[in-house]
């Protein structure tokens, strides 16, 4: 049985999905509504570290955190998923304490308060769908839906 579309679910690319942007991907759906949908690919690490992408953030220097490819939309924009007890002002709760945002101050706070923990992930770009587009892709069997879990999102080596 398929889980209905909504924020906080995982979209797993079906083997028949031929779009090279999404082949063999797992996308965390972060927003879904009449205007469309937005998510980030959680299993596509890049060869770049976050410190290379954001050299202006001193606390990142020497950090081993990998930058992930979030999708083909706005590939010059860094977005972050993070686990935090309280949802900060400039972010959106996705599910179970996992938030989406782009505020570098939040990332700095997490690194200072929770060093060594996998509490955030940074993504270059995101995955976006216009009104009805994702629903159409679902009807032709392009995606399989699964419940999301923070351990999947923040796993050290996602596959």
Secondary structure, DSSP 8 states (H G I E B T S, - for coil): ------TTEEEEE-TT---TTTTT-EEEEEEEETTEEEEEESS-EEEEEHHHHTTT-GGGTT---EEEE--SEEEEEEEEEEE-SS--TTEEEEETTEEEE--HHHHHHHHHHSTTS--EEEEEEEEEE-TTHHHHHHHTT-EEEEE--HHHHH-TT--
